[in-house]
Amino acid sequence: MSIDFNLITANSYLHFLFLQPLNAVFQAVSTYWFVFPMAFEMLITSLILKNSLKKLVFIIFAMQSLVMLLMPTAINNSLYARVAVYLSGAIMTGFFIYIFEYLYRKQSLHKTEGKYILQLLGAYTLMMAGVFIWQYSKNVYLISASMIIDMIVYLNGLLRYNFDDKQFFWITARRWSVLYMTMVFTSEFFMGLTFDAQYYGAGTYLISMGLALIGGSIINIISASLYDFIVFFADVALSPWFLIMMGIEMGSLVVFKIRTTKQIENKIRLILMLLAYALYTVIVPSFLIPNNSMIPFIGWTMGIGSGGPVAPLLIIPMVLTYVISGILSLLFGSRQLCSVFCSAPVMYQGTFYDSMKNSTGRQNKQGNYTK
């Protein structure tokens, strides 16, 4: 249908279809003639079946439809692309928060639900990587392929899956848990990358990384590739938009934790950790003092010295930091490091991660969870 409408509305599309058929098909998939009808079909079908679907399944289907609707390639307009990238990222972030909280509250999933979530995360990883490639080069191959995969996952789940089959405890299903956490991170990584590319410009952002040219002997190619991977990974993981996204996602779990915590002291500590992450990890180093490489502590996102350069100016404050940490450990115990200096625990003190502390149990033959 999308190809037919493109043939009708674009005079040059027929010539393009004969000369480059594969490219023409992928271009057709990336336009609103495919994106909008497919998204509305998915959303309307989900609404019709709402009463017969579990709440979790309906939310997944609805979220999937909205993300499809907000593909930035659908309309050839820079403002639309900018809005679509941020809105689709916000919907995905909300979806991750919901799944994390759901896993904490329910402790178990139907096997079909677990399989579907992994397939969807795989499709979204490809989709976010495809969006970045499109932002950089306007190549739509990967993003169009990911939309087709996303559509197949949806239709396969809708028509074939039994979402009321046997349940499993995700805490004890270590392979599923590892795959889930890995795929959540990879999709979040590429989502943060698309945010950065949209905010700074994809080409400008890549140039700012200072990546090495790959060429020459095999040793030079391997070493340059390894260097570029480390720099690329670190630059994205420490970028403001990735940290904002992760802060909202993991911070929401901490807010849930605050609501259920009874001790007022722990409530205050968690609130202070959230404020510290927002101020010292994101707002001050990224927006107030962007050139902060010579200022101790500012921009050290994940603990003592994690983001600070080793320079003579920093030796004294770093030594004093370790001295103070040692004194506090002597007085209050070793946990003070994660309670005072390090902002990383705010990423792991949400309800979902608390469940993983007790992952040593086993599932018996009746499917019950035992220690």
C-alpha positions in Angstrom: 0.0 0.0 0.0 2.8 2.4 0.9 4.5 1.7 -2.4 1.3 2.3 -4.3 0.7 5.6 -2.6 4.3 6.7 -3.3 3.8 5.8 -6.9 0.7 8.0 -7.1 2.1 11.0 -5.1 5.8 11.0 -6.3 6.4 11.2 -10.0 10.0 10.0 -9.7 9.2 7.1 -7.5 8.5 4.6 -10.4 11.9 5.3 -11.9 13.5 5.0 -8.5 11.7 1.7 -7.9 13.0 0.1 -11.1 16.6 1.4 -10.7 17.0 0.7 -6.9 14.1 -1.7 -5.9 15.4 -2.6 -2.4 16.2 1.0 -1.5 12.8 2.1 -2.8 11.0 -0.5 -0.6 12.9 0.7 2.5 12.1 4.3 1.6 8.4 3.4 1.3 8.4 1.7 4.7 10.0 4.8 6.3 7.3 7.2 5.1 4.0 8.1 6.7 2.1 6.0 4.1 3.4 2.9 6.0 4.1 4.3 9.5 0.8 6.0 10.3 -1.6 3.2 9.0 0.5 0.5 10.7 0.6 2.4 14.0 -3.2 3.1 14.0 -3.9 -0.5 13.1 -1.9 -1.7 16.1 -3.4 0.9 18.4 -7.0 0.3 17.4 -6.6 -3.4 17.5 -5.2 -3.1 21.0 -8.1 -0.9 22.1 -10.7 -3.4 20.7 -9.0 -6.3 22.5 -8.4 -4.3 25.7 -11.0 -6.2 27.8 -9.6 -9.5 26.8 -6.0 -8.7 27.5 -4.0 -8.5 30.7 -3.2 -5.0 31.8 0.6 -5.6 31.2 0.0 -6.9 27.7 -2.4 -4.1 26.8 0.1 -1.5 28.0 2.9 -3.1 26.0 0.8 -3.2 22.9 -0.4 0.4 23.3 3.2 1.7 24.0 4.4 -0.2 20.9 1.8 1.5 18.8 2.7 4.9 20.0 6.4 4.4 19.4 5.6 3.2 15.9 3.4 6.3 15.4 6.3 8.6 16.4 8.9 7.4 13.9 10.9 10.6 13.0 11.2 9.5 9.3 7.5 9.6 8.8 7.3 13.3 7.9 10.1 15.1 6.1 10.3 18.0 8.6 13.1 18.8 11.0 10.7 20.1 13.8 8.6 16.9 13.5 11.7 14.7 13.7 12.9 16.6 16.8 9.6 16.2 18.6 9.2 12.6 17.5 12.7 11.6 18.8 12.1 13.1 22.2 8.5 11.9 22.6 9.2 8.4 21.5 12.2 8.3 23.9 9.9 9.6 26.7 7.4 6.8 26.0 10.1 4.2 26.0 11.5 5.5 29.3 8.0 5.4 30.8 7.7 1.8 29.6 11.0 0.8 31.2 9.9 2.3 34.5 6.5 0.5 34.3 8.2 -2.9 33.5 10.8 -2.5 36.3 8.0 -1.7 38.9 5.8 -4.5 37.5 8.6 -7.1 37.9 9.2 -5.9 41.5 5.5 -6.2 42.4 4.7 -9.4 40.6 8.0 -11.3 40.9 6.8 -13.6 38.1 5.9 -13.5 34.4 4.2 -15.8 32.0 6.7 -17.4 29.7 5.1 -15.8 26.7 5.3 -12.4 28.3 9.0 -12.8 29.1 9.7 -13.9 25.6 7.7 -11.0 24.1 9.5 -8.4 26.3 12.9 -9.6 25.1 11.9 -9.6 21.5 10.5 -6.1 21.8 13.7 -4.8 23.5 15.7 -6.3 20.6 13.5 -4.5 18.1 13.9 -1.3 20.0 17.7 -1.6 20.1 17.8 -1.9 16.4 15.2 0.9 16.0 17.3 3.4 18.1 20.5 2.5 16.3 18.6 3.0 13.0 17.4 6.4 14.1 21.0 7.5 14.8 22.2 6.2 11.5 19.3 8.1 9.8 20.2 11.2 11.8 23.8 11.0 10.6 23.5 9.9 7.0 19.7 9.8 6.2 20.0 6.1 5.5 16.7 4.4 6.3 17.7 0.7 5.9 18.1 -0.2 9.6 15.2 1.9 10.9 12.9 0.5 8.2 14.0 -3.0 8.9 13.5 -2.5 12.7 9.9 -1.2 12.0 9.2 -4.4 10.0 10.6 -6.5 12.8 8.6 -4.5 15.4 5.4 -5.2 13.3 6.2 -8.9 13.1 6.8 -9.1 16.9 3.4 -7.4 17.4 1.5 -9.6 15.0 3.1 -12.8 16.2 2.3 -11.9 19.8 -1.3 -11.0 18.9 -2.1 -14.0 16.8 0.1 -16.8 18.2 1.1 -16.2 21.8 -0.7 -17.5 24.8 -0.2 -14.8 27.4 -1.7 -17.1 30.1 0.7 -19.9 29.8 3.0 -21.3 32.6 4.6 -18.7 34.8 8.3 -18.4 35.8 10.0 -16.4 38.6 12.3 -14.0 36.8 14.6 -13.7 39.8 15.6 -17.3 39.5 15.6 -17.3 35.7 19.1 -16.0 35.5 19.5 -16.3 31.7 16.3 -14.3 31.2 17.3 -11.7 33.8 20.8 -11.2 32.2 19.3 -10.9 28.8 16.7 -8.5 30.0 19.2 -6.2 31.8 21.6 -6.3 28.8 18.9 -5.4 26.3 17.4 -2.7 28.4 20.9 -1.1 28.7 21.6 -1.4 25.0 18.3 0.1 24.0 18.8 2.9 26.6 22.4 3.5 25.3 21.2 4.0 21.7 18.3 6.1 22.9 20.7 8.4 24.7 22.8 8.5 21.6 19.8 9.6 19.5 19.0 12.3 22.1 22.5 13.6 21.9 22.6 13.5 18.1 19.3 15.4 18.0 20.4 18.0 20.4 23.9 18.6 19.1 23.6 17.4 15.6 24.8 13.8 14.7 27.9 14.9 12.7 28.9 17.6 15.2 28.5 15.1 18.1 30.7 12.4 16.4 33.4 14.9 15.5 33.5 16.2 19.1 34.4 12.7 20.3 37.8 12.9 18.6 37.6 9.3 17.2 40.8 7.9 15.6 40.9 7.2 11.8 40.8 3.4 11.1 43.3 2.3 8.5 46.9 1.1 7.9 48.2 -2.3 9.2 46.0 -4.8 10.8 47.4 -3.9 14.2 46.6 -0.2 13.7 43.1 -1.1 12.6 42.5 -3.3 15.7 44.0 -0.7 18.1 42.1 2.2 16.5 38.9 0.3 16.5 39.3 -0.6 20.2 40.2 3.0 21.0 37.1 4.3 19.1 34.8 1.8 20.8 36.0 2.9 24.3 35.8 6.6 23.5 32.4 6.2 21.8 30.9 4.1 24.6 32.3 6.4 27.3 31.2 9.6 25.6 27.6 8.4 25.2 27.4 6.9 28.7 28.6 10.2 30.2 26.7 12.5 28.0 24.1 14.8 29.6 21.1 13.4 27.8 21.9 9.8 28.6 22.4 10.7 32.3 19.2 12.7 32.3 17.3 9.7 30.8 18.9 7.2 33.3 18.3 9.6 36.1 14.6 9.9 35.3 14.2 6.1 34.8 16.1 5.0 37.9 15.1 8.0 39.9 11.5 7.1 39.4 12.2 3.7 41.0 13.9 5.5 43.9 10.7 7.6 44.3 8.7 4.4 44.6 11.2 3.3 47.2 10.8 6.5 49.1 7.0 6.1 49.2 7.3 2.6 50.7 10.1 3.4 53.1 9.0 3.8 56.7 12.1 5.2 58.3 12.2 9.0 58.0 16.1 8.9 58.0 16.1 6.6 54.9 13.6 8.8 53.2 15.8 11.9 53.7 18.9 10.0 52.6 17.2 8.8 49.3 15.9 12.3 48.6 19.4 13.8 49.2 20.9 11.2 46.8 18.4 12.1 44.1 19.3 15.8 44.5 23.0 15.0 44.5 22.7 13.1 41.3 20.7 15.8 39.6 23.0 18.6 40.7 26.5 17.1 40.6 26.1 14.6 37.8 23.8 16.5 35.4 22.9 20.1 36.0 26.2 21.6 37.2 28.7 19.9 35.0 26.6 19.8 31.9 24.7 23.1 31.9 26.2 25.5 34.5 29.9 24.7 34.3 30.4 22.7 31.1 34.2 23.1 31.0 34.7 21.5 34.4 37.7 19.3 33.9 39.9 21.1 36.5 37.2 21.3 39.2 37.3 18.5 41.7 34.2 16.4 42.2 32.1 18.2 39.5 31.1 15.7 36.9 32.5 12.7 38.8 29.3 10.8 38.0 29.9 7.4 39.5 32.1 7.7 42.5 35.4 9.1 43.7 37.5 10.2 40.8 35.5 8.4 38.1 35.2 11.4 35.9 38.1 13.6 37.1 41.5 13.7 35.3 44.7 12.8 37.1 46.4 16.2 37.3 48.6 17.8 39.9 45.9 20.2 40.9 43.6 17.3 41.8 46.1 15.3 43.9 45.5 17.1 47.2 41.6 17.1 47.0 41.7 13.4 45.9 43.9 12.4 48.8 41.7 14.4 51.2 38.7 12.6 49.8 40.2 9.2 50.6 41.3 10.4 54.0 37.8 11.7 54.8 36.3 8.4 53.5 38.6 6.4 55.7 37.6 8.4 58.8 33.9 8.1 58.0 34.3 4.3 57.4 36.0 4.0 60.9 33.2 5.9 62.5 30.1 4.7 60.6 31.1 1.6 58.6 32.1 1.0 55.0 28.6 1.8 53.6 29.2 5.5 54.1 31.0 5.5 50.7 27.8 4.7 48.9 25.7 6.8 51.2 27.8 10.0 51.0 30.3 10.2 48.2 29.0 8.0 45.4 25.9 8.8 43.3 25.9 5.4 41.7 23.7 3.8 44.4 20.8 6.0 43.4 20.7 3.9 40.2 20.4 0.7 42.2 18.2 1.5 45.2 15.0 1.4 43.4 12.5 -1.4 44.0 13.4 -3.5 41.0 17.1 -3.8 42.0 16.2 -4.6 45.6 14.5 -7.7 44.3 17.7 -8.9 42.7 19.5 -8.9 46.1 17.6 -12.1 46.9 18.3 -14.0 43.6 19.8 -17.1 45.2 16.5 -18.9 45.5 15.3 -21.8 43.4 12.0 -22.8 41.8 10.7 -26.1 42.9 8.7 -28.6 40.7 5.4 -27.0 41.6 6.7 -23.6 40.4 6.9 -22.1 43.9 9.8 -19.8 44.8 11.9 -21.1 47.7 15.1 -20.0 49.4 
